């Protein structure tokens, strides 16, 4: 949760053109934002802007994970793009977590 808020704060404060306001999907708002913020619970179903941003973020993440398959071919990122499928979890058991795995993800905590 904190990592998400930190990433959101970083993204907003490093925009070339500072926003006057931001819509946030959920209840939590990063501290010390330089603009007005509007938290919207279930924002992706209530706001077209949030829904579009969610789609862009997912597609971008999936493309990044497909590229990571070139660095870590033993994990099958080209097929499951990092989601916890049976194939992915088995690859982690067989190879251990890679440098890009989030160790805060519950199935990986036994490896830390």
Phi and psi restraints in degrees (range 20) as a CNS / XPLOR table:
assign (resid 1 and name C) (resid 2 and name N)
       (resid 2 and name CA) (resid 2 and name C) 1.0 -63.3 20.0 2
assign (resid 2 and name N) (resid 2 and name CA)
       (resid 2 and name C) (resid 3 and name N) 1.0 -39.5 20.0 2
assign (resid 2 and name C) (resid 3 and name N)
       (resid 3 and name CA) (resid 3 and name C) 1.0 -62.2 20.0 2
assign (resid 3 and name N) (resid 3 and name CA)
       (resid 3 and name C) (resid 4 and name N) 1.0 -38.7 20.0 2
assign (resid 3 and name C) (resid 4 and name N)
       (resid 4 and name CA) (resid 4 and name C) 1.0 -64.4 20.0 2
assign (resid 4 and name N) (resid 4 and name CA)
       (resid 4 and name C) (resid 5 and name N) 1.0 -45.7 20.0 2
assign (resid 4 and name C) (resid 5 and name N)
       (resid 5 and name CA) (resid 5 and name C) 1.0 -65.0 20.0 2
assign (resid 5 and name N) (resid 5 and name CA)
       (resid 5 and name C) (resid 6 and name N) 1.0 -40.1 20.0 2
assign (resid 5 and name C) (resid 6 and name N)
       (resid 6 and name CA) (resid 6 and name C) 1.0 -63.3 20.0 2
assign (resid 6 and name N) (resid 6 and name CA)
       (resid 6 and name C) (resid 7 and name N) 1.0 -43.0 20.0 2
assign (resid 6 and name C) (resid 7 and name N)
       (resid 7 and name CA) (resid 7 and name C) 1.0 -64.7 20.0 2
assign (resid 7 and name N) (resid 7 and name CA)
       (resid 7 and name C) (resid 8 and name N) 1.0 -39.9 20.0 2
assign (resid 7 and name C) (resid 8 and name N)
       (resid 8 and name CA) (resid 8 and name C) 1.0 -63.3 20.0 2
assign (resid 8 and name N) (resid 8 and name CA)
       (resid 8 and name C) (resid 9 and name N) 1.0 -45.0 20.0 2
assign (resid 8 and name C) (resid 9 and name N)
       (resid 9 and name CA) (resid 9 and name C) 1.0 -60.6 20.0 2
assign (resid 9 and name N) (resid 9 and name CA)
       (resid 9 and name C) (resid 10 and name N) 1.0 -46.1 20.0 2
assign (resid 9 and name C) (resid 10 and name N)
       (resid 10 and name CA) (resid 10 and name C) 1.0 -60.8 20.0 2
assign (resid 10 and name N) (resid 10 and name CA)
       (resid 10 and name C) (resid 11 and name N) 1.0 -45.8 20.0 2
assign (resid 10 and name C) (resid 11 and name N)
       (resid 11 and name CA) (resid 11 and name C) 1.0 -61.6 20.0 2
assign (resid 11 and name N) (resid 11 and name CA)
       (resid 11 and name C) (resid 12 and name N) 1.0 -43.1 20.0 2
assign (resid 11 and name C) (resid 12 and name N)
       (resid 12 and name CA) (resid 12 and name C) 1.0 -70.8 20.0 2
assign (resid 12 and name N) (resid 12 and name CA)
       (resid 12 and name C) (resid 13 and name N) 1.0 -42.7 20.0 2
assign (resid 12 and name C) (resid 13 and name N)
       (resid 13 and name CA) (resid 13 and name C) 1.0 -77.2 20.0 2
assign (resid 13 and name N) (resid 13 and name CA)
       (resid 13 and name C) (resid 14 and name N) 1.0 -11.6 20.0 2
assign (resid 13 and name C) (resid 14 and name N)
       (resid 14 and name CA) (resid 14 and name C) 1.0 -108.2 20.0 2
assign (resid 14 and name N) (resid 14 and name CA)
       (resid 14 and name C) (resid 15 and name N) 1.0 14.5 20.0 2
assign (resid 14 and name C) (resid 15 and name N)
       (resid 15 and name CA) (resid 15 and name C) 1.0 -70.1 20.0 2
assign (resid 15 and name N) (resid 15 and name CA)
       (resid 15 and name C) (resid 16 and name N) 1.0 143.4 20.0 2
assign (resid 15 and name C) (resid 16 and name N)
       (resid 16 and name CA) (resid 16 and name C) 1.0 -65.0 20.0 2
assign (resid 16 and name N) (resid 16 and name CA)
       (resid 16 and name C) (resid 17 and name N) 1.0 -37.1 20.0 2
assign (resid 16 and name C) (resid 17 and name N)
       (resid 17 and name CA) (resid 17 and name C) 1.0 -112.8 20.0 2
assign (resid 17 and name N) (resid 17 and name CA)
       (resid 17 and name C) (resid 18 and name N) 1.0 112.8 20.0 2
assign (resid 17 and name C) (resid 18 and name N)
       (resid 18 and name CA) (resid 18 and name C) 1.0 -63.8 20.0 2
assign (resid 18 and name N) (resid 18 and name CA)
       (resid 18 and name C) (resid 19 and name N) 1.0 134.2 20.0 2
assign (resid 18 and name C) (resid 19 and name N)
       (resid 19 and name CA) (resid 19 and name C) 1.0 -77.1 20.0 2
assign (resid 19 and name N) (resid 19 and name CA)
       (resid 19 and name C) (resid 20 and name N) 1.0 154.0 20.0 2
assign (resid 19 and name C) (resid 20 and name N)
       (resid 20 and name CA) (resid 20 and name C) 1.0 -81.0 20.0 2
assign (resid 20 and name N) (resid 20 and name CA)
       (resid 20 and name C) (resid 21 and name N) 1.0 -29.5 20.0 2
assign (resid 20 and name C) (resid 21 and name N)
       (resid 21 and name CA) (resid 21 and name C) 1.0 -156.8 20.0 2
assign (resid 21 and name N) (resid 21 and name CA)
       (resid 21 and name C) (resid 22 and name N) 1.0 161.5 20.0 2
assign (resid 21 and name C) (resid 22 and name N)
       (resid 22 and name CA) (resid 22 and name C) 1.0 -135.1 20.0 2
assign (resid 22 and name N) (resid 22 and name CA)
       (resid 22 and name C) (resid 23 and name N) 1.0 146.7 20.0 2
assign (resid 22 and name C) (resid 23 and name N)
       (resid 23 and name CA) (resid 23 and name C) 1.0 -99.2 20.0 2
assign (resid 23 and name N) (resid 23 and name CA)
       (resid 23 and name C) (resid 24 and name N) 1.0 133.7 20.0 2
assign (resid 23 and name C) (resid 24 and name N)
       (resid 24 and name CA) (resid 24 and name C) 1.0 -121.9 20.0 2
assign (resid 24 and name N) (resid 24 and name CA)
       (resid 24 and name C) (resid 25 and name N) 1.0 128.2 20.0 2
assign (resid 24 and name C) (resid 25 and name N)
       (resid 25 and name CA) (resid 25 and name C) 1.0 -79.9 20.0 2
assign (resid 25 and name N) (resid 25 and name CA)
       (resid 25 and name C) (resid 26 and name N) 1.0 103.2 20.0 2
assign (resid 25 and name C) (resid 26 and name N)
       (resid 26 and name CA) (resid 26 and name C) 1.0 127.7 20.0 2
assign (resid 26 and name N) (resid 26 and name CA)
       (resid 26 and name C) (resid 27 and name N) 1.0 -173.1 20.0 2
assign (resid 26 and name C) (resid 27 and name N)
       (resid 27 and name CA) (resid 27 and name C) 1.0 -90.9 20.0 2
assign (resid 27 and name N) (resid 27 and name CA)
       (resid 27 and name C) (resid 28 and name N) 1.0 -33.6 20.0 2
assign (resid 27 and name C) (resid 28 and name N)
       (resid 28 and name CA) (resid 28 and name C) 1.0 -81.6 20.0 2
assign (resid 28 and name N) (resid 28 and name CA)
       (resid 28 and name C) (resid 29 and name N) 1.0 139.0 20.0 2
assign (resid 28 and name C) (resid 29 and name N)
       (resid 29 and name CA) (resid 29 and name C) 1.0 -123.0 20.0 2
assign (resid 29 and name N) (resid 29 and name CA)
       (resid 29 and name C) (resid 30 and name N) 1.0 134.2 20.0 2
assign (resid 29 and name C) (resid 30 and name N)
       (resid 30 and name CA) (resid 30 and name C) 1.0 -61.7 20.0 2
assign (resid 30 and name N) (resid 30 and name CA)
       (resid 30 and name C) (resid 31 and name N) 1.0 147.8 20.0 2
assign (resid 30 and name C) (resid 31 and name N)
       (resid 31 and name CA) (resid 31 and name C) 1.0 -75.8 20.0 2
assign (resid 31 and name N) (resid 31 and name CA)
       (resid 31 and name C) (resid 32 and name N) 1.0 154.5 20.0 2
assign (resid 31 and name C) (resid 32 and name N)
       (resid 32 and name CA) (resid 32 and name C) 1.0 57.9 20.0 2
assign (resid 32 and name N) (resid 32 and name CA)
       (resid 32 and name C) (resid 33 and name N) 1.0 41.2 20.0 2
assign (resid 32 and name C) (resid 33 and name N)
       (resid 33 and name CA) (resid 33 and name C) 1.0 -74.1 20.0 2
assign (resid 33 and name N) (resid 33 and name CA)
       (resid 33 and name C) (resid 34 and name N) 1.0 146.9 20.0 2
assign (resid 33 and name C) (resid 34 and name N)
       (resid 34 and name CA) (resid 34 and name C) 1.0 -84.5 20.0 2
assign (resid 34 and name N) (resid 34 and name CA)
       (resid 34 and name C) (resid 35 and name N) 1.0 13.5 20.0 2
assign (resid 34 and name C) (resid 35 and name N)
       (resid 35 and name CA) (resid 35 and name C) 1.0 -150.6 20.0 2
assign (resid 35 and name N) (resid 35 and name CA)
       (resid 35 and name C) (resid 36 and name N) 1.0 171.3 20.0 2
assign (resid 35 and name C) (resid 36 and name N)
       (resid 36 and name CA) (resid 36 and name C) 1.0 -71.2 20.0 2
assign (resid 36 and name N) (resid 36 and name CA)
       (resid 36 and name C) (resid 37 and name N) 1.0 142.7 20.0 2
assign (resid 36 and name C) (resid 37 and name N)
       (resid 37 and name CA) (resid 37 and name C) 1.0 -128.8 20.0 2
assign (resid 37 and name N) (resid 37 and name CA)
       (resid 37 and name C) (resid 38 and name N) 1.0 147.2 20.0 2
assign (resid 37 and name C) (resid 38 and name N)
       (resid 38 and name CA) (resid 38 and name C) 1.0 -126.2 20.0 2
assign (resid 38 and name N) (resid 38 and name CA)
       (resid 38 and name C) (resid 39 and name N) 1.0 102.5 20.0 2
assign (resid 38 and name C) (resid 39 and name N)
       (resid 39 and name CA) (resid 39 and name C) 1.0 -76.0 20.0 2
assign (resid 39 and name N) (resid 39 and name CA)
       (resid 39 and name C) (resid 40 and name N) 1.0 133.3 20.0 2
assign (resid 39 and name C) (resid 40 and name N)
       (resid 40 and name CA) (resid 40 and name C) 1.0 -130.2 20.0 2
assign (resid 40 and name N) (resid 40 and name CA)
       (resid 40 and name C) (resid 41 and name N) 1.0 108.4 20.0 2
assign (resid 40 and name C) (resid 41 and name N)
       (resid 41 and name CA) (resid 41 and name C) 1.0 -66.5 20.0 2
assign (resid 41 and name N) (resid 41 and name CA)
       (resid 41 and name C) (resid 42 and name N) 1.0 133.1 20.0 2
assign (resid 41 and name C) (resid 42 and name N)
       (resid 42 and name CA) (resid 42 and name C) 1.0 59.2 20.0 2
assign (resid 42 and name N) (resid 42 and name CA)
       (resid 42 and name C) (resid 43 and name N) 1.0 37.7 20.0 2
assign (resid 42 and name C) (resid 43 and name N)
       (resid 43 and name CA) (resid 43 and name C) 1.0 -58.3 20.0 2
assign (resid 43 and name N) (resid 43 and name CA)
       (resid 43 and name C) (resid 44 and name N) 1.0 -31.3 20.0 2
assign (resid 43 and name C) (resid 44 and name N)
       (resid 44 and name CA) (resid 44 and name C) 1.0 -69.3 20.0 2
assign (resid 44 and name N) (resid 44 and name CA)
       (resid 44 and name C) (resid 45 and name N) 1.0 -16.7 20.0 2
assign (resid 44 and name C) (resid 45 and name N)
       (resid 45 and name CA) (resid 45 and name C) 1.0 -102.5 20.0 2
assign (resid 45 and name N) (resid 45 and name CA)
       (resid 45 and name C) (resid 46 and name N) 1.0 -8.0 20.0 2
assign (resid 45 and name C) (resid 46 and name N)
       (resid 46 and name CA) (resid 46 and name C) 1.0 -111.3 20.0 2
assign (resid 46 and name N) (resid 46 and name CA)
       (resid 46 and name C) (resid 47 and name N) 1.0 -18.4 20.0 2
assign (resid 46 and name C) (resid 47 and name N)
       (resid 47 and name CA) (resid 47 and name C) 1.0 -128.9 20.0 2
assign (resid 47 and name N) (resid 47 and name CA)
       (resid 47 and name C) (resid 48 and name N) 1.0 124.9 20.0 2
assign (resid 47 and name C) (resid 48 and name N)
       (resid 48 and name CA) (resid 48 and name C) 1.0 -63.3 20.0 2
assign (resid 48 and name N) (resid 48 and name CA)
       (resid 48 and name C) (resid 49 and name N) 1.0 -34.7 20.0 2
assign (resid 48 and name C) (resid 49 and name N)
       (resid 49 and name CA) (resid 49 and name C) 1.0 -63.9 20.0 2
assign (resid 49 and name N) (resid 49 and name CA)
       (resid 49 and name C) (resid 50 and name N) 1.0 -46.0 20.0 2
assign (resid 49 and name C) (resid 50 and name N)
       (resid 50 and name CA) (resid 50 and name C) 1.0 -67.2 20.0 2
assign (resid 50 and name N) (resid 50 and name CA)
       (resid 50 and name C) (resid 51 and name N) 1.0 -40.9 20.0 2
assign (resid 50 and name C) (resid 51 and name N)
       (resid 51 and name CA) (resid 51 and name C) 1.0 -60.7 20.0 2
assign (resid 51 and name N) (resid 51 and name CA)
       (resid 51 and name C) (resid 52 and name N) 1.0 -44.6 20.0 2
assign (resid 51 and name C) (resid 52 and name N)
       (resid 52 and name CA) (resid 52 and name C) 1.0 -64.0 20.0 2
assign (resid 52 and name N) (resid 52 and name CA)
       (resid 52 and name C) (resid 53 and name N) 1.0 -43.7 20.0 2
assign (resid 52 and name C) (resid 53 and name N)
       (resid 53 and name CA) (resid 53 and name C) 1.0 -62.2 20.0 2
assign (resid 53 and name N) (resid 53 and name CA)
       (resid 53 and name C) (resid 54 and name N) 1.0 -38.0 20.0 2
assign (resid 53 and name C) (resid 54 and name N)
       (resid 54 and name CA) (resid 54 and name C) 1.0 -63.7 20.0 2
assign (resid 54 and name N) (resid 54 and name CA)
       (resid 54 and name C) (resid 55 and name N) 1.0 -41.5 20.0 2
assign (resid 54 and name C) (resid 55 and name N)
       (resid 55 and name CA) (resid 55 and name C) 1.0 -65.8 20.0 2
assign (resid 55 and name N) (resid 55 and name CA)
       (resid 55 and name C) (resid 56 and name N) 1.0 -45.6 20.0 2
assign (resid 55 and name C) (resid 56 and name N)
       (resid 56 and name CA) (resid 56 and name C) 1.0 -60.4 20.0 2
assign (resid 56 and name N) (resid 56 and name CA)
       (resid 56 and name C) (resid 57 and name N) 1.0 -43.6 20.0 2
assign (resid 56 and name C) (resid 57 and name N)
       (resid 57 and name CA) (resid 57 and name C) 1.0 -63.5 20.0 2
assign (resid 57 and name N) (resid 57 and name CA)
       (resid 57 and name C) (resid 58 and name N) 1.0 -43.5 20.0 2
assign (resid 57 and name C) (resid 58 and name N)
       (resid 58 and name CA) (resid 58 and name C) 1.0 -65.9 20.0 2
assign (resid 58 and name N) (resid 58 and name CA)
       (resid 58 and name C) (resid 59 and name N) 1.0 -45.7 20.0 2
assign (resid 58 and name C) (resid 59 and name N)
       (resid 59 and name CA) (resid 59 and name C) 1.0 -63.2 20.0 2
assign (resid 59 and name N) (resid 59 and name CA)
       (resid 59 and name C) (resid 60 and name N) 1.0 -41.9 20.0 2
assign (resid 59 and name C) (resid 60 and name N)
       (resid 60 and name CA) (resid 60 and name C) 1.0 -63.1 20.0 2
assign (resid 60 and name N) (resid 60 and name CA)
       (resid 60 and name C) (resid 61 and name N) 1.0 -46.4 20.0 2
assign (resid 60 and name C) (resid 61 and name N)
       (resid 61 and name CA) (resid 61 and name C) 1.0 -60.5 20.0 2
assign (resid 61 and name N) (resid 61 and name CA)
       (resid 61 and name C) (resid 62 and name N) 1.0 -45.2 20.0 2
assign (resid 61 and name C) (resid 62 and name N)
       (resid 62 and name CA) (resid 62 and name C) 1.0 -62.0 20.0 2
assign (resid 62 and name N) (resid 62 and name CA)
       (resid 62 and name C) (resid 63 and name N) 1.0 -39.0 20.0 2
assign (resid 62 and name C) (resid 63 and name N)
       (resid 63 and name CA) (resid 63 and name C) 1.0 -65.7 20.0 2
assign (resid 63 and name N) (resid 63 and name CA)
       (resid 63 and name C) (resid 64 and name N) 1.0 -40.7 20.0 2
assign (resid 63 and name C) (resid 64 and name N)
       (resid 64 and name CA) (resid 64 and name C) 1.0 -61.7 20.0 2
assign (resid 64 and name N) (resid 64 and name CA)
       (resid 64 and name C) (resid 65 and name N) 1.0 -43.5 20.0 2
assign (resid 64 and name C) (resid 65 and name N)
       (resid 65 and name CA) (resid 65 and name C) 1.0 -66.2 20.0 2
assign (resid 65 and name N) (resid 65 and name CA)
       (resid 65 and name C) (resid 66 and name N) 1.0 -34.6 20.0 2
assign (resid 65 and name C) (resid 66 and name N)
       (resid 66 and name CA) (resid 66 and name C) 1.0 -64.7 20.0 2
assign (resid 66 and name N) (resid 66 and name CA)
       (resid 66 and name C) (resid 67 and name N) 1.0 -37.3 20.0 2
assign (resid 66 and name C) (resid 67 and name N)
       (resid 67 and name CA) (resid 67 and name C) 1.0 -67.4 20.0 2
assign (resid 67 and name N) (resid 67 and name CA)
       (resid 67 and name C) (resid 68 and name N) 1.0 -35.2 20.0 2
assign (resid 67 and name C) (resid 68 and name N)
       (resid 68 and name CA) (resid 68 and name C) 1.0 -64.0 20.0 2
assign (resid 68 and name N) (resid 68 and name CA)
       (resid 68 and name C) (resid 69 and name N) 1.0 -21.0 20.0 2
assign (resid 68 and name C) (resid 69 and name N)
       (resid 69 and name CA) (resid 69 and name C) 1.0 -58.5 20.0 2
assign (resid 69 and name N) (resid 69 and name CA)
       (resid 69 and name C) (resid 70 and name N) 1.0 -32.3 20.0 2
assign (resid 69 and name C) (resid 70 and name N)
       (resid 70 and name CA) (resid 70 and name C) 1.0 -64.6 20.0 2
assign (resid 70 and name N) (resid 70 and name CA)
       (resid 70 and name C) (resid 71 and name N) 1.0 -35.5 20.0 2
assign (resid 70 and name C) (resid 71 and name N)
       (resid 71 and name CA) (resid 71 and name C) 1.0 -81.5 20.0 2
assign (resid 71 and name N) (resid 71 and name CA)
       (resid 71 and name C) (resid 72 and name N) 1.0 -33.6 20.0 2
assign (resid 71 and name C) (resid 72 and name N)
       (resid 72 and name CA) (resid 72 and name C) 1.0 -129.8 20.0 2
assign (resid 72 and name N) (resid 72 and name CA)
       (resid 72 and name C) (resid 73 and name N) 1.0 66.4 20.0 2
assign (resid 72 and name C) (resid 73 and name N)
       (resid 73 and name CA) (resid 73 and name C) 1.0 -65.2 20.0 2
assign (resid 73 and name N) (resid 73 and name CA)
       (resid 73 and name C) (resid 74 and name N) 1.0 -21.8 20.0 2
assign (resid 73 and name C) (resid 74 and name N)
       (resid 74 and name CA) (resid 74 and name C) 1.0 -70.1 20.0 2
assign (resid 74 and name N) (resid 74 and name CA)
       (resid 74 and name C) (resid 75 and name N) 1.0 -10.6 20.0 2
assign (resid 74 and name C) (resid 75 and name N)
       (resid 75 and name CA) (resid 75 and name C) 1.0 -98.8 20.0 2
assign (resid 75 and name N) (resid 75 and name CA)
       (resid 75 and name C) (resid 76 and name N) 1.0 -13.3 20.0 2
assign (resid 75 and name C) (resid 76 and name N)
       (resid 76 and name CA) (resid 76 and name C) 1.0 71.7 20.0 2
assign (resid 76 and name N) (resid 76 and name CA)
       (resid 76 and name C) (resid 77 and name N) 1.0 29.4 20.0 2
assign (resid 76 and name C) (resid 77 and name N)
       (resid 77 and name CA) (resid 77 and name C) 1.0 -58.4 20.0 2
assign (resid 77 and name N) (resid 77 and name CA)
       (resid 77 and name C) (resid 78 and name N) 1.0 -23.1 20.0 2
assign (resid 77 and name C) (resid 78 and name N)
       (resid 78 and name CA) (resid 78 and name C) 1.0 -66.9 20.0 2
assign (resid 78 and name N) (resid 78 and name CA)
       (resid 78 and name C) (resid 79 and name N) 1.0 -20.1 20.0 2
assign (resid 78 and name C) (resid 79 and name N)
       (resid 79 and name CA) (resid 79 and name C) 1.0 -104.8 20.0 2
assign (resid 79 and name N) (resid 79 and name CA)
       (resid 79 and name C) (resid 80 and name N) 1.0 -39.4 20.0 2
assign (resid 79 and name C) (resid 80 and name N)
       (resid 80 and name CA) (resid 80 and name C) 1.0 -108.5 20.0 2
assign (resid 80 and name N) (resid 80 and name CA)
       (resid 80 and name C) (resid 81 and name N) 1.0 -4.2 20.0 2
assign (resid 80 and name C) (resid 81 and name N)
       (resid 81 and name CA) (resid 81 and name C) 1.0 43.7 20.0 2
assign (resid 81 and name N) (resid 81 and name CA)
       (resid 81 and name C) (resid 82 and name N) 1.0 33.6 20.0 2
assign (resid 81 and name C) (resid 82 and name N)
       (resid 82 and name CA) (resid 82 and name C) 1.0 95.2 20.0 2
assign (resid 82 and name N) (resid 82 and name CA)
       (resid 82 and name C) (resid 83 and name N) 1.0 -4.8 20.0 2
assign (resid 82 and name C) (resid 83 and name N)
       (resid 83 and name CA) (resid 83 and name C) 1.0 -74.5 20.0 2
assign (resid 83 and name N) (resid 83 and name CA)
       (resid 83 and name C) (resid 84 and name N) 1.0 152.5 20.0 2
assign (resid 83 and name C) (resid 84 and name N)
       (resid 84 and name CA) (resid 84 and name C) 1.0 -77.8 20.0 2
assign (resid 84 and name N) (resid 84 and name CA)
       (resid 84 and name C) (resid 85 and name N) 1.0 62.6 20.0 2
assign (resid 84 and name C) (resid 85 and name N)
       (resid 85 and name CA) (resid 85 and name C) 1.0 -76.2 20.0 2
assign (resid 85 and name N) (resid 85 and name CA)
       (resid 85 and name C) (resid 86 and name N) 1.0 166.2 20.0 2
assign (resid 85 and name C) (resid 86 and name N)
       (resid 86 and name CA) (resid 86 and name C) 1.0 -58.9 20.0 2
assign (resid 86 and name N) (resid 86 and name CA)
       (resid 86 and name C) (resid 87 and name N) 1.0 -40.3 20.0 2
assign (resid 86 and name C) (resid 87 and name N)
       (resid 87 and name CA) (resid 87 and name C) 1.0 -62.1 20.0 2
assign (resid 87 and name N) (resid 87 and name CA)
       (resid 87 and name C) (resid 88 and name N) 1.0 -43.1 20.0 2
assign (resid 87 and name C) (resid 88 and name N)
       (resid 88 and name CA) (resid 88 and name C) 1.0 -67.0 20.0 2
assign (resid 88 and name N) (resid 88 and name CA)
       (resid 88 and name C) (resid 89 and name N) 1.0 -46.4 20.0 2
assign (resid 88 and name C) (resid 89 and name N)
       (resid 89 and name CA) (resid 89 and name C) 1.0 -62.5 20.0 2
assign (resid 89 and name N) (resid 89 and name CA)
       (resid 89 and name C) (resid 90 and name N) 1.0 -36.3 20.0 2
assign (resid 89 and name C) (resid 90 and name N)
       (resid 90 and name CA) (resid 90 and name C) 1.0 -66.9 20.0 2
assign (resid 90 and name N) (resid 90 and name CA)
       (resid 90 and name C) (resid 91 and name N) 1.0 -39.3 20.0 2
assign (resid 90 and name C) (resid 91 and name N)
       (resid 91 and name CA) (resid 91 and name C) 1.0 -62.5 20.0 2
assign (resid 91 and name N) (resid 91 and name CA)
       (resid 91 and name C) (resid 92 and name N) 1.0 -37.0 20.0 2
assign (resid 91 and name C) (resid 92 and name N)
       (resid 92 and name CA) (resid 92 and name C) 1.0 -67.3 20.0 2
assign (resid 92 and name N) (resid 92 and name CA)
       (resid 92 and name C) (resid 93 and name N) 1.0 -41.8 20.0 2
assign (resid 92 and name C) (resid 93 and name N)
       (resid 93 and name CA) (resid 93 and name C) 1.0 -61.9 20.0 2
assign (resid 93 and name N) (resid 93 and name CA)
       (resid 93 and name C) (resid 94 and name N) 1.0 -39.7 20.0 2
assign (resid 93 and name C) (resid 94 and name N)
       (resid 94 and name CA) (resid 94 and name C) 1.0 -74.2 20.0 2
assign (resid 94 and name N) (resid 94 and name CA)
       (resid 94 and name C) (resid 95 and name N) 1.0 -37.2 20.0 2
assign (resid 94 and name C) (resid 95 and name N)
       (resid 95 and name CA) (resid 95 and name C) 1.0 -113.6 20.0 2
assign (resid 95 and name N) (resid 95 and name CA)
       (resid 95 and name C) (resid 96 and name N) 1.0 -9.1 20.0 2
assign (resid 95 and name C) (resid 96 and name N)
       (resid 96 and name CA) (resid 96 and name C) 1.0 76.2 20.0 2
assign (resid 96 and name N) (resid 96 and name CA)
       (resid 96 and name C) (resid 97 and name N) 1.0 167.6 20.0 2
assign (resid 96 and name C) (resid 97 and name N)
       (resid 97 and name CA) (resid 97 and name C) 1.0 -71.3 20.0 2
assign (resid 97 and name N) (resid 97 and name CA)
       (resid 97 and name C) (resid 98 and name N) 1.0 147.9 20.0 2
assign (resid 97 and name C) (resid 98 and name N)
       (resid 98 and name CA) (resid 98 and name C) 1.0 -87.4 20.0 2
assign (resid 98 and name N) (resid 98 and name CA)
       (resid 98 and name C) (resid 99 and name N) 1.0 178.9 20.0 2
assign (resid 98 and name C) (resid 99 and name N)
       (resid 99 and name CA) (resid 99 and name C) 1.0 -68.8 20.0 2
assign (resid 99 and name N) (resid 99 and name CA)
       (resid 99 and name C) (resid 100 and name N) 1.0 -17.8 20.0 2
assign (resid 99 and name C) (resid 100 and name N)
       (resid 100 and name CA) (resid 100 and name C) 1.0 -97.0 20.0 2
assign (resid 100 and name N) (resid 100 and name CA)
       (resid 100 and name C) (resid 101 and name N) 1.0 -4.4 20.0 2
assign (resid 100 and name C) (resid 101 and name N)
       (resid 101 and name CA) (resid 101 and name C) 1.0 -73.2 20.0 2
assign (resid 101 and name N) (resid 101 and name CA)
       (resid 101 and name C) (resid 102 and name N) 1.0 140.1 20.0 2
assign (resid 101 and name C) (resid 102 and name N)
       (resid 102 and name CA) (resid 102 and name C) 1.0 -81.3 20.0 2
assign (resid 102 and name N) (resid 102 and name CA)
       (resid 102 and name C) (resid 103 and name N) 1.0 114.6 20.0 2
assign (resid 102 and name C) (resid 103 and name N)
       (resid 103 and name CA) (resid 103 and name C) 1.0 -72.2 20.0 2
assign (resid 103 and name N) (resid 103 and name CA)
       (resid 103 and name C) (resid 104 and name N) 1.0 -10.9 20.0 2
assign (resid 103 and name C) (resid 104 and name N)
       (resid 104 and name CA) (resid 104 and name C) 1.0 -80.8 20.0 2
assign (resid 104 and name N) (resid 104 and name CA)
       (resid 104 and name C) (resid 105 and name N) 1.0 -10.9 20.0 2
assign (resid 104 and name C) (resid 105 and name N)
       (resid 105 and name CA) (resid 105 and name C) 1.0 -68.8 20.0 2
assign (resid 105 and name N) (resid 105 and name CA)
       (resid 105 and name C) (resid 106 and name N) 1.0 123.8 20.0 2
assign (resid 105 and name C) (resid 106 and name N)
       (resid 106 and name CA) (resid 106 and name C) 1.0 -47.3 20.0 2
assign (resid 106 and name N) (resid 106 and name CA)
       (resid 106 and name C) (resid 107 and name N) 1.0 -47.9 20.0 2
assign (resid 106 and name C) (resid 107 and name N)
       (resid 107 and name CA) (resid 107 and name C) 1.0 -61.7 20.0 2
assign (resid 107 and name N) (resid 107 and name CA)
       (resid 107 and name C) (resid 108 and name N) 1.0 -17.9 20.0 2
assign (resid 107 and name C) (resid 108 and name N)
       (resid 108 and name CA) (resid 108 and name C) 1.0 -94.8 20.0 2
assign (resid 108 and name N) (resid 108 and name CA)
       (resid 108 and name C) (resid 109 and name N) 1.0 -8.6 20.0 2
assign (resid 108 and name C) (resid 109 and name N)
       (resid 109 and name CA) (resid 109 and name C) 1.0 -64.4 20.0 2
assign (resid 109 and name N) (resid 109 and name CA)
       (resid 109 and name C) (resid 110 and name N) 1.0 -23.9 20.0 2
assign (resid 109 and name C) (resid 110 and name N)
       (resid 110 and name CA) (resid 110 and name C) 1.0 -72.0 20.0 2
assign (resid 110 and name N) (resid 110 and name CA)
       (resid 110 and name C) (resid 111 and name N) 1.0 -14.2 20.0 2
assign (resid 110 and name C) (resid 111 and name N)
       (resid 111 and name CA) (resid 111 and name C) 1.0 -88.3 20.0 2
assign (resid 111 and name N) (resid 111 and name CA)
       (resid 111 and name C) (resid 112 and name N) 1.0 -14.1 20.0 2
